[in-house]
């Protein structure tokens, strides 16, 4: 848009149009689902008068075997709301929850190792993909020896498409590995069982930064830019998807509060990577900053995989008896909703 003389205002008009369209879709289709799950399910037995009555488990245990054979599970759920009712822009207030304590619990997840790993993974990969590549490629590709036109500088997105396109078909791999290991473990699932699929991505993503950084430093063939971006994005998809799945598997009680901490933390880290990126590159060069410093930081984050792969269960056990867990259990009001 800028290269063809349309001006920067048009860019923001288009962005605002897409944002408004997403807001409309969210209003229509994203339903408020917060409600108290205080209903109970119980078995229903035939009543002498031809009706069914819901019995408690203690009552079932006292009855004879013939009656137990005719037990039928009856699930009590809230009635489904109408479509118009789902469009209400407000919902009920949960008076059992404390506003400030909910915020404190959210940020306390920064102290949970698995959640912190998700935050650093997202922040570093966003800082690399959304900032480092997109900031540097347009400047590099319009200069000699490439001399591309300005309107073609966005073609770096092809590297993103290739990287994610090759990774998406492998989304099933984590669940398949976890299912296999669960079967070998006598049907007992452990959160760490899905992490083995991250081993290839652990090295391929940092290697992509080396390819990109050296291509930029020595003005190698432009295919190196696309290869580096594709390799890094391929690895980032695995870390985006499966570190988050691991954290949810490990601590699935207060998922909403955990996601708040993740969103805030990843934005802070990605911002830190991008704010002085061009100044760093100008001072030290692409090889030092991208192929060296950024690659080292990403590799250190990826190597944390071995910590959780071999010690993740012990970390979860230790955390369950810590003061942080006790604080969550003491302050949460809903049953079975503790760290």
KELUMNU-401407 format. One line per 3 residues: number of its first residue (from 1); their letters; for each residue x, y, z of N, C-alpha, C, CB. Coordinates in steps of 0.2 Angstrom, whole numbers. Atoms other than C-alpha are relative to their C-alpha. Glycine has a CB too. Layout:
N
NUM) a) X,Y,Z,X,Y,Z,X,Y,Z,X,Y,Z; ...
//
This chain:
339
1) xxx) 4,-6,0,0,0,0,4,6,0,-5,0,6; -4,-6,0,14,12,4,4,1,-6,4,0,6; -5,0,6,25,8,-11,-4,2,-6,3,-7,-1
4) xxx) 4,-2,5,10,11,-22,-4,6,0,-5,-6,-2; 2,-7,-1,6,28,-16,-7,1,3,-1,3,-6; 7,-1,-3,-10,24,-6,0,3,7,-3,-7,1
7) xxx) -1,-3,-6,-3,31,10,-1,-5,6,-5,6,0; 0,5,-6,-2,24,28,-7,0,3,5,3,5; 7,0,-3,-20,29,32,-4,-6,-3,-4,7,-2
10) xxx) 4,6,3,-27,16,20,1,-7,4,1,-1,-7; -2,6,-4,-17,3,30,-4,-1,6,7,0,1; 4,0,-6,-26,7,46,-7,0,-1,2,6,4
13) xxx) 7,1,1,-43,8,38,-1,-7,-1,-2,5,-6; 1,8,1,-41,-10,32,1,-3,6,6,-2,-6; 0,3,-7,-35,-15,49,-6,1,4,7,2,3
16) xxx) 6,-1,-4,-49,-7,57,-6,-4,-3,-2,8,0; 5,4,3,-61,-15,45,0,-7,2,0,1,-8; 0,7,-2,-55,-32,49,-1,-1,7,7,-3,-2
19) xxx) 1,1,-7,-55,-29,67,-8,1,2,4,6,4; 7,-1,-1,-73,-23,66,-4,-6,-2,-3,6,-4; 3,6,3,-78,-38,56,1,-6,5,3,-2,-7
22) xxx) -1,5,-5,-70,-50,69,-4,2,7,7,0,2; 4,-2,-6,-79,-40,83,-7,-2,-1,0,7,1; 7,2,1,-96,-43,75,-1,-8,0,-2,2,-7
25) xxx) 0,7,0,-92,-62,72,0,-2,8,6,-3,-4; 0,2,-7,-87,-63,91,-6,1,3,6,3,3; 7,-1,-3,-103,-55,96,-5,-5,-1,-2,7,-1
28) xxx) 6,5,2,-114,-67,86,2,-7,2,0,1,-7; -1,7,0,-105,-83,88,4,-2,7,4,-3,-5; -4,2,-6,-94,-83,104,-4,2,6,7,5,1
31) xxx) 5,-1,-6,-106,-86,119,4,0,6,-4,-6,0; -2,0,-7,-103,-82,137,-2,-6,3,-3,6,4; 1,7,-2,-101,-99,145,1,0,8,4,-5,-4
34) xxx) -2,0,-7,-97,-94,163,-7,-2,4,3,6,3; 6,1,-5,-110,-102,175,3,-5,5,-6,-4,-4; -2,4,-5,-109,-111,191,-2,-8,-1,-3,2,7
37) xxx) 1,7,1,-107,-130,189,-2,-3,6,6,-3,-4; 2,2,-7,-117,-134,205,-5,-6,-1,-2,5,4; 5,6,1,-128,-148,197,4,-6,1,-3,0,-7
40) xxx) -3,7,-2,-125,-166,201,-3,-5,-5,-1,-2,7; 3,6,4,-127,-182,191,0,-6,5,5,-2,-6; 1,6,-5,-133,-198,199,-4,-5,-4,-4,2,6
43) xxx) 3,6,3,-140,-215,194,-7,0,1,3,-7,2; 8,0,-1,-159,-217,191,-2,-7,0,-3,4,-6; 3,7,0,-168,-233,196,-7,0,-1,2,-3,7
46) xxx) 7,1,1,-185,-239,192,-4,1,6,-2,-7,-4; 4,-1,-6,-198,-233,204,-6,-5,0,-2,7,1; 6,5,1,-212,-245,209,-6,3,-3,-2,-2,8
49) xxx) 6,-3,4,-225,-232,202,2,1,-7,-2,6,4; -1,-1,7,-217,-232,185,4,6,-1,-6,0,-3; -4,-6,1,-207,-216,188,8,-2,1,-2,6,4
52) xxx) -7,1,-2,-188,-214,190,2,5,5,4,1,-7; -2,-4,-5,-180,-207,205,8,0,0,-2,-2,7; -7,-1,0,-162,-201,206,3,-2,7,3,7,-2
55) xxx) -3,3,-6,-152,-211,220,7,3,1,-1,-7,1; -7,-2,-2,-136,-206,229,4,-7,0,0,3,7; -4,6,0,-122,-219,228,0,-4,6,8,2,-2
58) xxx) 1,4,-6,-124,-224,246,-6,-4,0,1,5,6; 7,4,0,-142,-229,243,1,-5,-5,-5,5,-2; 0,5,4,-137,-239,228,4,-6,3,4,2,-7
61) xxx) -4,5,-3,-124,-248,238,-4,-5,5,6,3,4; 5,3,-4,-138,-253,250,-5,-5,-3,-3,4,5; 5,4,3,-149,-261,237,3,-6,-2,-3,4,-6
64) xxx) -2,6,2,-149,-278,230,3,0,-7,-5,-5,0; -4,1,6,-139,-284,215,-5,1,-6,4,-6,-1; 5,0,5,-155,-285,204,-2,7,-2,-7,-4,2
67) xxx) 2,-7,1,-159,-267,207,6,4,-4,-2,4,6; -6,-4,3,-141,-261,203,1,-2,-7,6,-3,4; -1,1,7,-142,-270,186,-4,4,-4,-2,-8,-1
70) xxx) 4,-5,5,-155,-258,180,1,7,1,-7,-2,2; -2,-7,-1,-146,-243,185,1,4,-6,7,1,5; -1,-4,6,-147,-229,172,3,7,2,-7,0,-4
73) xxx) -3,-6,-2,-136,-214,173,-4,6,-3,7,1,-3; 4,-5,2,-146,-198,172,4,7,2,-7,1,4; -4,-6,-1,-136,-182,169,-5,6,1,5,1,-6
76) xxx) 3,-6,-1,-143,-166,176,4,6,-2,-2,1,7; -3,-5,3,-138,-151,165,-4,6,0,3,-2,-6; 5,-6,1,-144,-133,164,-3,0,-6,5,7,1
79) xxx) 3,0,6,-156,-130,151,4,5,-5,-7,3,0; -4,-3,5,-149,-124,134,-3,7,-1,0,-4,-7; 3,-7,1,-151,-105,132,-2,1,-8,5,5,2
82) xxx) 1,-2,7,-159,-98,116,5,4,-3,-7,4,0; -5,-4,3,-149,-90,103,0,8,2,-1,-1,-8; 0,-7,-2,-155,-73,107,2,2,7,-8,3,0
85) xxx) -3,0,-7,-151,-76,126,8,0,0,-3,-5,4; -7,0,0,-133,-79,121,3,6,-3,2,-6,-5; -2,-6,2,-132,-62,113,0,6,5,-4,2,-6
88) xxx) 0,-5,-5,-134,-53,129,8,3,1,-3,-2,7; -7,-3,-1,-118,-41,132,2,-1,7,0,6,-3; -2,1,-7,-118,-45,150,-2,-7,3,-3,6,4
91) xxx) 2,7,-4,-119,-60,162,0,1,7,6,-5,-2; 0,0,-8,-121,-64,180,6,1,3,-4,-6,2; -6,-2,-4,-109,-58,193,1,-6,5,-1,6,4
94) xxx) -2,5,-5,-100,-72,203,2,3,6,6,-5,-3; -1,-3,-6,-101,-65,220,5,-4,5,-6,1,4; -5,4,-4,-90,-80,227,7,2,-2,-2,-7,-2
97) xxx) -6,-1,2,-75,-74,218,3,7,2,1,-1,-8; -2,-6,-2,-64,-60,224,4,3,-6,5,0,7; -3,-3,6,-58,-47,211,7,0,0,-3,7,-1
100) xxx) -7,0,0,-41,-44,217,4,-6,1,2,5,6; -3,6,0,-37,-61,222,0,-4,-6,-4,-4,6; 0,4,7,-42,-68,205,6,3,-4,-6,2,-4
103) xxx) -6,-2,3,-29,-56,198,7,-2,3,0,8,0; -6,2,-3,-16,-61,210,2,-7,-1,0,1,8; -1,7,2,-19,-79,207,3,-1,-8,-6,-4,0
106) xxx) -2,0,7,-17,-76,188,8,2,-1,-4,5,-4; -7,-1,1,0,-68,190,5,-4,4,1,8,2; -4,5,-4,6,-81,203,2,-5,-5,-4,-2,5
109) xxx) -2,6,4,7,-93,188,7,2,-3,-5,0,-6; -7,-1,2,23,-84,183,5,-4,4,2,8,1; -4,4,-4,30,-94,197,0,-8,-1,-1,1,7
112) xxx) 0,7,2,25,-111,189,4,-1,-5,-8,-1,-1; -5,1,5,39,-118,179,-3,-2,-7,5,-5,2; 3,2,7,28,-126,165,-3,6,-3,-5,-6,1
115) xxx) 4,-6,3,18,-110,163,6,5,-2,-4,3,5; -5,-5,2,34,-99,163,3,-3,-7,5,0,6; -3,3,6,41,-111,149,-4,2,-6,1,-7,1
118) xxx) 5,-2,5,25,-107,139,1,7,-2,-7,-2,2; 0,-7,1,27,-89,141,7,2,-3,0,4,7; -7,-2,4,46,-88,136,0,-3,-7,6,-3,4
121) xxx) 1,3,7,42,-100,121,-4,5,-4,-3,-7,0; 4,-4,4,28,-89,115,4,7,-1,-7,1,3; -3,-6,1,37,-73,118,6,1,-4,3,3,7
124) xxx) -6,0,4,54,-78,110,-2,-1,-7,5,-5,3; 2,1,7,46,-85,95,-4,5,-4,-4,-7,-1; 4,-6,3,34,-70,92,5,5,-1,-5,2,5
127) xxx) -5,-5,1,49,-59,95,4,-1,-6,4,1,6; -4,2,5,59,-68,82,-4,0,-7,3,-7,1; 4,0,6,45,-71,69,-3,6,-2,-5,-6,0
130) xxx) 4,-6,2,34,-56,70,4,6,0,-6,0,5; -4,-6,-1,48,-44,74,6,0,-4,1,2,7; -6,0,3,65,-49,69,0,-1,-8,4,-6,3
133) xxx) 0,1,7,61,-56,52,-4,5,-4,-4,-7,-1; 4,-5,4,48,-43,47,3,7,1,-7,0,3; -4,-6,0,59,-29,53,6,1,-5,2,2,7
136) xxx) -7,0,4,75,-34,44,-1,-2,-7,4,-5,4; 0,2,7,69,-42,28,-1,5,-5,-5,-6,-1; 2,-5,4,61,-27,20,6,4,-2,-5,4,2
139) xxx) -6,-4,0,77,-17,23,6,-4,-4,3,2,6; -6,4,4,89,-31,16,-2,-1,-7,0,-7,4; 2,2,7,79,-36,1,0,5,-5,-6,-4,0
142) xxx) 0,-5,5,78,-19,-7,7,3,-2,-5,6,2; -7,-2,1,97,-16,-6,3,-5,-4,3,1,7; -4,4,4,110,-23,-17,3,-6,5,6,3,-3
145) xxx) 0,2,7,113,-37,-22,-7,-2,-2,5,-6,-1; 7,3,2,94,-41,-22,-4,5,-4,-3,-2,6; 3,-5,3,87,-24,-27,-8,-2,-2,3,2,-6
148) xxx) 7,1,1,69,-30,-25,-4,7,0,-3,-5,5; 5,-5,-1,54,-18,-27,-3,0,7,-5,0,-6; 2,-1,-7,47,-11,-11,-7,-4,1,-2,7,2
151) xxx) 6,3,0,30,-19,-15,1,-8,1,-5,1,-6; -1,8,0,38,-37,-15,3,-1,7,5,-2,-5; -3,1,-7,45,-35,3,-4,-4,4,2,6,3
154) xxx) 4,4,-4,30,-44,10,0,-7,-2,-7,3,0; 0,7,2,34,-60,1,4,-4,5,4,0,-7; -3,5,-5,44,-66,16,-6,-4,4,3,5,6
157) xxx) 5,4,-3,27,-72,22,-1,-7,-3,-7,4,-1; 0,6,3,29,-86,10,4,-5,4,3,0,-7; -4,4,-5,42,-93,22,-4,-2,6,6,4,2
160) xxx) 5,2,-6,29,-92,36,-5,-6,-3,-4,6,2; 5,4,2,16,-101,25,4,-7,-1,-2,2,-7; -3,6,1,29,-115,20,1,-3,7,6,1,-4
163) xxx) -2,2,-6,35,-117,38,-6,-3,4,3,5,5; 6,2,-3,18,-118,46,-4,-6,-4,-5,5,2; 3,5,4,11,-128,31,3,-7,1,0,2,-7
166) xxx) -3,7,-1,23,-142,34,-1,-2,7,8,1,-2; 1,2,-7,20,-142,53,-7,-2,2,2,6,4; 7,1,-1,1,-142,53,-2,-7,-1,-4,4,-4
169) xxx) 2,7,1,-1,-160,46,3,-4,6,3,-2,-6; -3,4,-5,10,-166,61,-3,1,7,7,1,0; 3,-2,-6,-2,-159,74,-2,-6,4,-6,4,-1
172) xxx) 2,7,-3,-8,-177,78,6,-3,4,-3,-4,-5; -6,4,-3,10,-183,83,0,0,7,6,3,-3; 0,0,-7,9,-177,101,-5,-4,3,-1,7,2
175) xxx) 5,4,-3,-7,-185,105,1,-8,-1,-7,2,-3; -2,7,2,-2,-201,96,6,-3,4,2,-1,-8; -5,2,-5,14,-202,106,-2,-1,7,6,5,-1
178) xxx) 3,1,-7,5,-199,122,-4,-6,1,-4,7,2; 5,6,0,-8,-212,118,4,-7,0,-5,0,-6; -4,6,0,6,-225,114,3,-1,7,5,1,-5
181) xxx) -4,1,-6,16,-221,130,-5,-1,6,4,6,2; 5,1,-5,0,-221,140,-2,-8,0,-7,4,-1; 1,7,0,-4,-239,134,5,-4,3,-1,-2,-7
184) xxx) -5,3,-3,13,-244,139,1,1,7,7,2,-4; 0,-1,-7,11,-237,156,-6,-2,4,1,8,1; 6,3,-3,-4,-247,160,-6,4,0,2,-2,7
187) xxx) 6,-4,1,-17,-234,154,0,6,5,-6,-4,2; -1,-6,-4,-10,-220,166,3,5,-4,4,-2,6; -3,-5,4,-7,-204,157,3,5,4,-6,4,-4
190) xxx) -4,-5,-3,6,-192,162,1,6,-5,7,-3,3; -1,-6,4,8,-174,156,6,0,-5,-1,6,4; -7,0,4,26,-177,150,0,-4,-6,5,-1,5
193) xxx) 0,4,5,21,-190,138,0,3,-7,-5,-5,1; 0,-3,6,18,-178,124,6,4,-2,-7,4,0; -5,-4,1,34,-169,125,5,-3,-5,3,2,6
196) xxx) -5,3,4,45,-181,115,0,3,-7,-1,-7,0; 0,-2,7,39,-174,98,3,7,-1,-8,1,-2; -3,-7,1,47,-157,102,8,-1,-1,0,3,6
199) xxx) -7,1,1,65,-165,100,2,2,-7,2,-7,1; -3,-2,7,67,-162,81,-1,8,0,-4,-3,-6; 1,-7,0,59,-144,83,5,4,4,-7,2,2
202) xxx) -4,-3,-4,71,-141,97,7,3,-3,2,-5,6; -6,-2,4,86,-140,85,-1,4,-7,4,-6,-1; 1,-3,7,78,-135,68,-1,7,1,-6,-4,-3
205) xxx) 2,-7,0,71,-119,74,6,5,1,-5,2,6; -6,-4,-1,88,-112,81,4,0,-7,4,-2,6; -4,0,6,96,-118,65,-3,5,-5,0,-7,-3
208) xxx) 3,-4,5,84,-108,55,2,7,1,-8,0,1; -3,-7,-1,90,-92,64,7,1,-2,0,1,8; -7,0,3,108,-97,59,0,1,-7,4,-6,2
211) xxx) 1,-1,7,103,-98,41,-2,7,-2,-5,-5,-3; 2,-7,2,94,-82,41,5,5,2,-7,2,4; -5,-5,-2,107,-72,51,6,0,-5,2,-2,7
214) xxx) -6,0,4,122,-78,40,-2,2,-7,3,-7,0; 2,-3,7,112,-75,24,0,7,0,-7,-3,-2; 0,-7,-1,109,-57,30,7,3,0,-5,2,6
217) xxx) -7,-3,-2,127,-54,36,4,0,-7,3,-4,5; -4,1,6,135,-61,20,-3,1,-7,4,-6,0; 3,-2,6,122,-56,7,-1,-6,-4,2,6,-4
220) xxx) 1,6,3,119,-74,2,-6,0,-5,1,-6,4; 6,0,4,106,-80,-10,-7,1,4,0,-7,-4; 6,-2,-4,89,-74,-5,-4,-6,2,-5,4,-4
223) xxx) 4,6,-3,82,-92,-3,2,-1,7,2,-6,-5; -2,1,-7,92,-92,13,-5,3,5,7,2,1; 5,-4,-5,79,-79,21,-6,-5,0,-1,7,-3
226) xxx) 7,4,0,64,-90,16,2,-7,4,-2,-1,-7; -2,6,-3,73,-106,22,0,1,7,6,-3,-3; -1,-2,-8,78,-98,39,-7,1,3,4,6,1
229) xxx) 7,-1,-3,60,-92,42,-4,-6,0,-4,6,-5; 4,6,0,52,-108,37,2,-5,5,1,-4,-7; -2,4,-5,63,-118,48,-2,2,7,8,-1,-1
232) xxx) 2,-2,-7,60,-107,63,-7,0,1,3,8,1; 7,0,-1,42,-106,60,-3,-7,1,-4,3,-6; 2,7,-1,41,-125,58,1,-2,7,4,-5,-5
235) xxx) -1,2,-7,49,-127,75,-5,4,5,7,1,2; 4,-4,-5,39,-113,83,-7,-3,0,-1,7,-2; 7,3,0,22,-122,78,0,-5,6,-2,-3,-6
238) xxx) 0,6,-5,27,-137,89,1,3,7,6,-5,-1; 0,-3,-7,32,-126,104,-6,4,2,7,4,0; 6,-3,-1,17,-115,102,-5,-5,3,-3,4,-6
241) xxx) 6,5,-1,5,-130,102,1,-4,6,-1,-4,-6; -1,6,-5,13,-143,113,2,2,7,4,-5,-3; -2,-2,-7,21,-133,127,-7,3,4,5,6,0
244) xxx) 7,-2,-3,3,-125,130,-4,-6,2,-4,5,-5; 4,6,-1,-5,-142,129,3,-3,6,0,-5,-6; -3,3,-6,8,-148,142,-2,4,6,8,0,-1
247) xxx) 2,-4,-6,4,-134,154,-7,-1,2,1,8,-2; 7,1,-2,-15,-137,153,0,-7,2,-4,1,-7; 0,7,-2,-12,-156,155,2,0,8,4,-4,-4
250) xxx) -3,0,-7,-2,-152,171,-4,4,5,7,3,0; 4,-4,-4,-13,-138,178,-6,2,-3,4,6,3; 6,-1,4,-30,-139,171,-6,3,4,-3,-6,-3
253) xxx) 5,-2,-5,-40,-132,186,-2,8,-2,2,0,7; 2,-7,2,-39,-113,183,3,2,-6,3,5,6; -3,-1,6,-35,-113,165,-1,8,-2,-3,-4,-6
256) xxx) 1,-7,2,-42,-95,162,5,4,3,-7,2,2; -5,-4,-3,-31,-88,175,7,-1,-3,0,-1,8; -7,2,3,-16,-97,168,1,4,-7,1,-7,-1
259) xxx) 0,-3,6,-20,-90,151,1,8,0,-6,-1,-5; -2,-7,-1,-20,-72,157,7,1,1,-4,2,6; -7,-1,-1,-3,-74,164,4,-1,-6,3,-5,5
262) xxx) -4,2,7,3,-82,147,-1,6,-4,-3,-6,-3; 1,-6,5,-4,-67,137,4,6,2,-8,1,-1; -4,-6,-3,4,-54,148,7,-1,-1,-2,2,7
265) xxx) -7,2,0,20,-63,149,3,0,-7,2,-6,3; -3,1,6,23,-67,131,0,7,-4,-5,-5,-5; -1,-6,4,19,-49,125,6,4,3,-7,4,2
268) xxx) -6,-4,-2,32,-42,137,7,-3,-3,0,-1,8; -6,3,3,45,-54,131,1,2,-7,1,-7,1; -1,-2,7,42,-51,113,1,7,-1,-7,-2,-4
271) xxx) -2,-7,1,42,-32,115,7,1,2,-5,4,5; -7,-1,-2,59,-33,124,4,-2,-6,1,-4,6; -4,3,6,66,-43,108,-1,5,-5,-3,-6,-2
274) xxx) 1,-4,6,59,-30,96,2,7,1,-7,-1,-2; 0,-7,-1,61,-13,104,7,3,-3,-1,2,7; -7,-2,2,80,-11,100,3,-4,-5,4,1,6
277) xxx) -3,5,5,82,-24,87,4,3,-5,-6,-4,-3; -4,-3,5,87,-13,73,6,4,2,-4,5,-4; -6,-3,-3,99,-3,84,5,-6,1,-2,3,6
280) xxx) -5,6,-1,107,-20,89,3,-2,-6,-3,-5,4; -3,3,7,109,-26,71,5,5,-3,-6,-1,-4; -4,-5,3,116,-9,66,7,0,3,-3,7,0
283) xxx) -6,0,-4,129,-10,80,4,-6,-1,-2,2,7; -4,6,-1,134,-28,80,0,-5,-6,-2,-4,6; 1,4,6,128,-36,63,-5,-5,1,7,-3,-1
286) xxx) 6,5,0,115,-49,58,3,-7,3,-2,-1,-7; -3,7,-2,127,-64,62,0,0,8,7,-1,-3; 0,0,-7,130,-58,80,-6,0,3,4,6,2
289) xxx) 6,-1,-4,113,-53,85,-5,-6,-2,-4,6,-2; 6,6,2,101,-66,75,3,-7,0,-2,2,-7; -3,6,0,113,-80,72,4,-2,6,5,-1,-6
292) xxx) -4,1,-6,122,-78,88,-5,1,7,6,4,1; 4,-1,-6,112,-70,102,-7,-3,0,0,8,2; 7,3,0,94,-74,97,0,-7,-1,-3,3,-6
295) xxx) 0,7,1,99,-91,92,2,-3,7,5,-2,-5; -2,3,-7,107,-94,109,-5,0,5,6,4,3; 6,0,-4,92,-88,118,-5,-5,-1,-3,7,0
298) xxx) 5,4,2,80,-98,108,2,-7,2,-1,0,-7; -2,7,-1,91,-114,110,0,-1,7,7,-1,-2; 1,2,-7,92,-112,129,-7,-1,2,3,7,4
301) xxx) 7,1,-2,73,-110,130,-2,-7,-3,-4,5,-4; 2,7,2,71,-126,119,3,-5,4,2,0,-8; -3,5,-4,83,-136,129,-3,-1,7,8,2,1
304) xxx) 4,1,-6,72,-133,144,-4,-6,-1,-4,6,2; 4,6,1,63,-148,136,2,-5,4,0,-2,-8; -2,6,-3,74,-160,144,-1,1,8,8,0,-1
307) xxx) 1,-1,-7,71,-152,161,-7,-3,2,0,7,2; 7,3,-1,52,-156,159,-1,-7,-2,-5,5,-3; 1,7,2,54,-172,150,2,-5,5,4,-1,-6
310) xxx) -3,5,-5,64,-180,164,-2,2,7,7,-1,-1; 1,-2,-7,60,-170,180,-7,4,0,5,5,2; 7,-3,0,42,-163,175,-4,-2,5,-3,0,-6
313) xxx) 4,3,-5,33,-175,186,2,2,7,0,-8,-1; -2,-1,-7,44,-172,201,-1,8,2,7,-1,1; 1,-7,-1,42,-153,199,-8,1,1,1,4,-7
316) xxx) 7,0,-1,23,-155,198,-2,-2,7,-4,-4,-5; 1,3,-7,23,-166,214,2,5,5,4,-6,1; -3,-5,-5,34,-153,223,-4,6,1,7,2,-2
319) xxx) 4,-7,0,23,-138,218,-7,-2,3,-1,2,-8; 7,1,-3,7,-147,224,0,1,7,-2,-7,-2; -1,-1,-8,14,-146,242,3,7,2,4,-6,3
322) xxx) -4,-7,-1,21,-128,240,-5,5,3,3,2,-6; 4,-6,-3,14,-112,248,-4,3,-6,4,5,3; 4,-3,6,8,-107,230,-6,-4,-1,4,0,-6
325) xxx) 5,4,1,-3,-122,229,-5,1,6,2,-7,0; 5,-1,-6,-10,-119,247,-4,6,-1,4,0,6; 4,-7,1,-14,-101,242,-5,-1,-5,5,5,-2
328) xxx) 6,1,5,-24,-107,227,-6,-4,3,3,-3,-6; 5,4,-3,-33,-120,237,-4,5,5,2,-6,3; 3,-4,-5,-37,-107,251,-4,5,-3,5,3,4
331) xxx) 3,-6,2,-43,-93,240,-5,-2,-6,5,5,-3; 5,2,5,-53,-102,226,-6,-2,3,3,-6,-5; 6,2,-3,-71,-104,230,-3,-6,-4,-5,6,-1
334) xxx) 3,6,3,-76,-117,217,3,-6,1,0,1,-8; -3,6,-2,-74,-135,221,5,-3,-6,-5,-5,1; -5,3,4,-59,-144,213,3,5,-5,-4,-6,-4
337) xxx) -3,-5,5,-52,-128,206,6,3,4,-5,6,-1; -6,-2,-3,-35,-127,214,6,-2,-4,1,-3,7; -6,1,4,-17,-127,207,3,-7,2,5,5,2
//
